[in-house]
Amino acid sequence: MQFPERIELRDVTLRDGLQNERAFVPTQAKLELLDALVAAGFRDLEVTSFVRADRIPPLRDADVLAQQLPERAGVTYRALVPNARGLERLLPTPIGMAVVFLSASTAHNEANVQRTTEASLVIAKEVIREAVAAGRRVAAAIATSFVCPFTGLVPFADVERVADALMEAGAHELSVADTIGRATPRMVYERCAALRQRFPGVPLALHLHDPMGYGLANVLAAIQAGVTAFDVAQAGLGGCPYAPGAPGNLQASRVAAFLEAQGMETGTRLEALADLDVRFRQAVSAA
C-alpha cells in the first residue's frame, strides 16, 4: 500500500457547506470564517458559486463576497462557474480557479441546472476555453461520478466521456464527486485508478460524502489509486440541494486526524479544526 507524505485538504465549507442551509450567513461573518480557515492551515478554499441567487439563496452574496476576498500569497480561491455569465462575474475578482461543473448523470444534471449533460458539456467547454484565455486556471468537476440519486449506478463510460471532453477543452485539473455518498471503496479505487491512468499528468481530486460509514475507507482507497487531494467541510456541513438524500461533506477534523494518525501530513492544525467545527455550527444556527 502507498502512503504519501502529504495529502491536500481543500475546504469547501463556504460554498458547498453553506449552500444547503436554510439560513443565510452574512458576508462579514463568512470573511471572518475565511480568516480562521486560513489560520488553521487551509491553502485551497472554495468560497462561493456564481449561480442565480434564487437557485442557491445562501450564496446570494457571491459578488460582494468575492470582491472583498483578501489576496494572500500561497492561498488559492475557487468558485463554481455554471456558464458564461458566471465566468463574467468571476473575472474581476481575486478568485484564481474557476470550477466548471456538470453531472455525469443526465437525470441529476437536469434537476441541478435544467439541462441534459450533453447540453451542459457544450456550455462547459466554451467556459473553459474563455477562462483559460482570460488567464484563469480551471478545475473540471463531475458530479454523480459513481451513483445518481435518480437512476442508480452511473456507467463509468459516462464519466470517462465527460472527463475526456472537459480535459480536451483545456481544464487544468479534474475532480470527481460521490454526490450522494453511495460509492464503495472498491468502486472508488477502480474508477480513480482508471482516471489516473487515462489522465496521467492531470491532478485528480475527490469529493466524498459519508452516509454509509464508508467515507474514510473511500479516502484510503482513493489514496491507493493515486489521489492526493480531497474536498472537506467544517462540521461536515453541506450537500447538493438538488440531490434527494444528499448528506453533508466529509468532516475536515475527522479526515485530518485520520490521515495524520497514519503519518500523512495535511498542513492543518487539528486543534484549530475542532474549534472551526463549533464556529461553523454556531454561524449556521445564529444566521
C-alpha positions in Angstrom: 0.0 0.0 0.0 1.2 3.5 -0.7 1.1 6.3 2.0 2.2 9.6 0.5 3.9 12.1 2.8 1.3 14.8 2.3 -2.4 15.0 1.4 -4.1 18.2 0.3 -7.3 19.0 2.0 -9.4 21.6 0.2 -12.0 23.4 2.2 -15.4 23.8 0.6 -17.4 24.9 3.6 -18.2 28.5 2.4 -19.7 27.1 -0.8 -20.8 23.6 -0.5 -21.1 23.6 3.2 -23.5 26.5 3.3 -25.4 26.1 0.1 -27.9 23.6 1.5 -28.6 25.5 4.7 -31.8 27.5 5.1 -30.0 30.3 6.9 -28.0 33.0 5.2 -24.7 33.6 6.9 -23.8 37.3 6.5 -20.9 38.3 4.2 -18.8 39.7 7.0 -19.2 36.5 9.1 -18.1 34.5 6.1 -15.0 36.6 5.7 -14.2 36.1 9.4 -14.6 32.4 9.0 -12.4 32.5 5.9 -9.6 34.1 8.0 -10.0 31.3 10.6 -9.8 28.6 7.8 -6.5 30.1 6.5 -5.2 30.4 10.0 -6.0 26.7 10.5 -3.8 25.8 7.6 -6.1 25.6 4.5 -4.5 27.0 1.4 -7.1 26.0 -1.2 -10.6 27.2 -0.5 -13.9 27.0 -2.5 -15.6 30.2 -1.4 -18.8 30.6 -3.4 -20.8 29.9 -6.5 -21.7 32.3 -9.3 -25.2 30.9 -9.8 -28.5 32.6 -9.8 -29.5 33.8 -6.3 -32.9 32.2 -6.5 -31.4 28.8 -7.1 -29.0 28.9 -4.1 -30.2 31.7 -1.8 -27.5 31.1 0.9 -24.9 32.2 -1.7 -26.7 35.2 -2.9 -23.8 37.5 -1.8 -21.3 35.8 -4.2 -20.3 39.0 -6.0 -20.0 41.1 -2.8 -18.0 38.3 -1.0 -15.7 37.8 -4.0 -14.8 41.5 -4.3 -13.9 41.6 -0.6 -11.6 38.5 -0.6 -8.2 39.4 0.7 -5.3 38.4 -1.6 -3.0 36.1 0.3 0.3 34.6 -1.0 0.1 30.9 -1.4 -3.7 30.8 -1.0 -6.0 29.7 -3.9 -9.6 30.7 -4.0 -12.1 28.7 -6.1 -15.7 29.4 -7.2 -18.2 27.4 -9.2 -19.0 28.8 -12.6 -22.1 27.4 -14.4 -22.0 29.4 -17.6 -20.5 32.3 -19.4 -22.4 34.8 -17.2 -20.9 33.1 -14.1 -17.4 33.5 -15.6 -18.0 37.1 -16.4 -18.8 37.6 -12.7 -15.7 35.8 -11.5 -13.1 37.5 -13.7 -13.0 40.9 -11.9 -12.3 39.1 -8.5 -9.2 37.6 -6.9 -10.6 34.1 -7.4 -7.9 32.3 -9.4 -9.6 28.9 -10.0 -12.9 28.6 -11.9 -14.7 25.3 -11.1 -16.7 24.3 -14.2 -19.2 21.6 -13.2 -21.8 19.2 -14.6 -23.1 15.8 -13.8 -22.3 12.5 -15.5 -25.9 11.6 -15.0 -28.4 13.5 -17.2 -31.2 12.9 -14.7 -29.2 14.7 -11.9 -27.9 17.4 -14.3 -31.5 18.2 -15.4 -32.5 18.5 -11.7 -29.5 20.6 -10.9 -29.2 23.0 -13.9 -32.2 22.2 -16.1 -30.2 20.8 -18.9 -29.0 17.5 -20.2 -25.4 16.5 -19.7 -24.8 17.0 -23.4 -26.2 20.5 -23.4 -24.1 21.3 -20.3 -21.0 19.9 -22.0 -21.3 22.4 -24.8 -21.5 25.3 -22.4 -18.8 23.9 -20.1 -16.2 23.6 -22.9 -16.8 27.1 -24.0 -16.5 28.4 -20.5 -13.2 26.5 -20.0 -11.7 28.0 -23.2 -12.8 31.5 -22.2 -11.5 31.1 -18.6 -8.1 29.8 -19.8 -7.9 32.7 -22.4 -8.5 35.1 -19.6 -5.6 33.7 -17.5 -7.6 31.7 -15.0 -7.0 28.1 -14.1 -9.9 25.7 -14.4 -11.0 22.7 -12.4 -13.4 20.4 -14.1 -15.8 18.9 -11.6 -18.1 15.9 -12.4 -21.0 15.2 -10.1 -22.6 11.8 -9.7 -19.4 10.1 -10.9 -20.4 7.0 -9.1 -24.2 6.8 -8.2 -27.1 9.0 -9.3 -30.0 9.7 -6.8 -32.5 9.2 -9.6 -31.1 6.4 -11.8 -28.7 4.5 -9.6 -25.2 3.3 -10.7 -23.7 5.6 -13.2 -21.8 3.8 -16.0 -18.1 4.6 -15.8 -18.1 5.1 -19.6 -20.3 8.2 -19.0 -17.8 9.6 -16.5 -14.9 9.0 -19.0 -16.8 10.6 -21.8 -17.5 13.8 -19.8 -13.9 13.9 -18.5 -12.4 13.5 -22.0 -14.4 16.4 -23.3 -13.5 18.7 -20.3 -9.8 17.9 -20.5 -9.7 18.4 -24.2 -11.2 21.8 -23.7 -8.3 22.8 -21.6 -9.2 22.2 -17.9 -6.1 22.0 -15.7 -7.4 19.5 -13.1 -10.2 17.0 -12.6 -12.5 16.5 -9.6 -15.0 13.6 -9.3 -17.8 13.5 -6.8 -19.7 10.8 -5.0 -22.6 13.2 -4.7 -24.9 11.1 -2.6 -22.3 9.1 -0.7 -23.1 5.7 -2.2 -19.7 4.7 -3.6 -17.9 1.8 -2.1 -14.1 1.7 -1.5 -13.7 -0.8 -4.4 -15.6 1.5 -6.7 -13.6 4.5 -5.7 -10.3 2.6 -6.2 -11.2 1.2 -9.6 -12.6 4.5 -11.0 -9.9 6.7 -9.6 -7.2 4.4 -10.8 -8.7 4.3 -14.3 -8.9 8.1 -14.4 -5.3 8.4 -13.1 -4.2 6.1 -15.9 -6.3 8.0 -18.5 -5.0 11.4 -17.5 -1.6 10.8 -16.0 -0.5 14.4 -16.0 -3.7 15.9 -14.6 -4.2 16.5 -10.8 -7.2 14.4 -9.6 -9.3 15.3 -6.6 -12.2 13.5 -4.9 -15.3 14.9 -3.3 -16.9 12.4 -0.9 -19.9 12.1 1.4 -20.4 9.6 4.2 -24.0 8.4 4.9 -23.0 4.7 4.8 -19.9 5.0 7.0 -17.6 4.4 4.0 -16.1 7.9 3.9 -12.7 7.3 5.5 -12.3 3.9 3.8 -13.1 5.7 0.5 -10.4 8.2 1.3 -7.9 5.5 1.8 -9.0 3.6 -1.3 -8.5 6.8 -3.4 -5.1 7.4 -1.9 -4.1 3.9 -3.0 -5.3 4.8 -6.5 -3.1 7.9 -6.6 -5.4 10.6 -5.4 -3.7 13.2 -3.1 -6.4 15.9 -2.9 -9.8 15.8 -1.1 -12.6 18.2 -0.5 -13.6 18.6 3.1 -16.0 20.8 5.1 -16.1 22.0 8.7 -18.6 20.3 10.9 -19.5 18.0 8.0 -21.8 20.7 6.6 -23.1 20.6 3.0 -24.8 18.6 0.3 -26.4 19.2 -3.0 -29.9 20.8 -2.8 -30.9 19.1 -6.0 -29.9 15.5 -5.0 -32.5 13.9 -2.7 -31.0 12.4 0.4 -27.6 14.1 -0.2 -25.7 14.1 3.1 -23.1 16.5 4.3 -19.5 16.6 3.2 -16.6 14.7 4.8 -15.8 16.4 8.1 -12.4 18.1 7.9 -11.4 17.4 11.5 -12.1 13.7 11.1 -10.3 13.3 7.8 -7.3 15.3 9.0 -7.0 13.3 12.2 -7.3 10.0 10.2 -4.6 11.0 7.8 -2.2 12.5 10.4 -2.5 9.3 12.5 -1.1 7.4 9.6 1.8 9.8 9.1 0.4 11.7 6.2 0.7 15.5 6.7 -2.2 17.8 5.8 -0.8 21.1 6.8 -3.7 21.8 9.1 -3.8 22.3 12.8 -6.1 19.7 14.4 -6.9 21.8 17.5 -8.0 24.6 15.2 -10.3 22.3 13.2 -12.1 21.3 16.4 -12.7 25.0 17.0 -13.9 25.5 13.4 -16.5 22.7 13.8 -18.0 24.7 16.6 -17.7 28.1 14.9 -19.4 26.9 11.7 -22.3 25.2 13.6 -22.8 28.4 15.6 -22.7 30.6 12.4 -25.4 28.5 10.8 -27.6 28.3 13.8 -27.2 32.1 14.5 -27.9 33.2 11.0 
